Amino acid sequence: MASAIVLASLRAVFKVQSLFMGTFLHPILEQWQANHHWLYLGALASLVIIGFYLLCKGGDWLTDSASDLAKTLGASPVVIGLTVVSMATSAPELFTCLTAALKGSSALVAGNLVGSNLANVGLVLGFALILRPLKSEKALPTWQLPFLMSVSVCFAVLCMMPIDHSEFSHLDGCLGIMAMLAFLYFLKKDAGNAEATSKQEGTSSAGKCLLLLGVSSIMLWLGSESLVEGSIGLAREAGVSDAIIGLTLVAIGTSLPEPATCYSLALRYEHAILLGNVVGSNIFNILFVGGITGMILPFSIPSEMFEIEFPAMLLITAVLWVLLASKAKLRKPHGILLLTIYFAAIICATLMHA
């Protein structure tokens, strides 16, 4: 009964959420697709450009407001990165997975979760390191990378069960939420011992920072929606299959708040918030996004994903752990390594599963 009420509430939320797309944009696009094909392609390209603009602007605002919030509250920057920024930039994955689950597209849910975690480390952090070196020493508490690795392994194992019909079930979703609560508990406990920034006068008030966080989060979500809508339309016009779209375009599109945010963080030398955002987003994707989606609507896992996608996610997470555990400054060669793993995984998955 409770799950039925939650499901009905979610459907109502997504009806309101997709009001503009369903009642205004989609009919126009369908009409242009049938009668004015070049106009239709132009509209899709415009959606991609608008999406990029909203993501970049929203990333700037999110960075500024999160940094100001840390200074105003005297909080540790890594805590802000692991919680506020990570939750905001993981919002597109949550909306996309819930929408896909409601529409019965399990492959899109699984591809988005695994693909987003691959993109966060390989694409986002890889490009950030090519842009500017990062200090890894004392950037994150020592327990968080082993925690991310353990969560990733457990997620892969749970997705494989049962062997004959791989599924992320209601119980798996509940376990994910419980692990998420444990993560937040230890993060709060660890924050008491973390080195906090001193409160500074003249910075924005906490209320203004939270308002900007909310506005920038909405911009990031709208930018992701616009970019995914336009990218999927252009990809289908080019004859690319839905399975590959889910693994690549949707995963990259919903992960674009992270590179937009990390780009701004790298330019401002906010190393702790940047690394906290990458690690925190991956933890949130598995435990929070996957947990809520599985708890409400279990989703099946395509068996072929255990050939390339899941091993690649575990590999790139292990590489990130080794790089940060070395306590050396992360430089351009490390970024190239992460990008190479990411693109190798995407190319192999596309060739094998297209």
Buried (B, 14 or more C-beta within 10 A) or exposed (E): EEEEEBBEEBEEEBEEBBEEBEEEBEEEBEEBBEEEEEBBBEBBBEBBEBBBBBBBBBBBBBBBBBBBBBBBBEBBBBBBBBBBBBBBBBBBBBBBBBBBBBEEBBBBBBBBBBBBBBBBBBBBBBBBBBBBBBBBEEBBBEEBBEBBBEBBBBBBEBBBBEEEEBBBBBEBBEBBBEBBEEBBEBBEEBBEEBEBBEEEEEBBEEEBBBEBBEBBBBBBBBBBBBBBBBBBBBBBEEEBEBBBBBBBBBBBBBBBBBBBBBBBBBEBEBBBBBBBBBBBBBBBBBBBBBBBBBBBBBBBBBEEBBBBBBEBBBBBBBBBBEBBEEEEEBEEEBBEBBBEBBEBBBEBBBEEBE
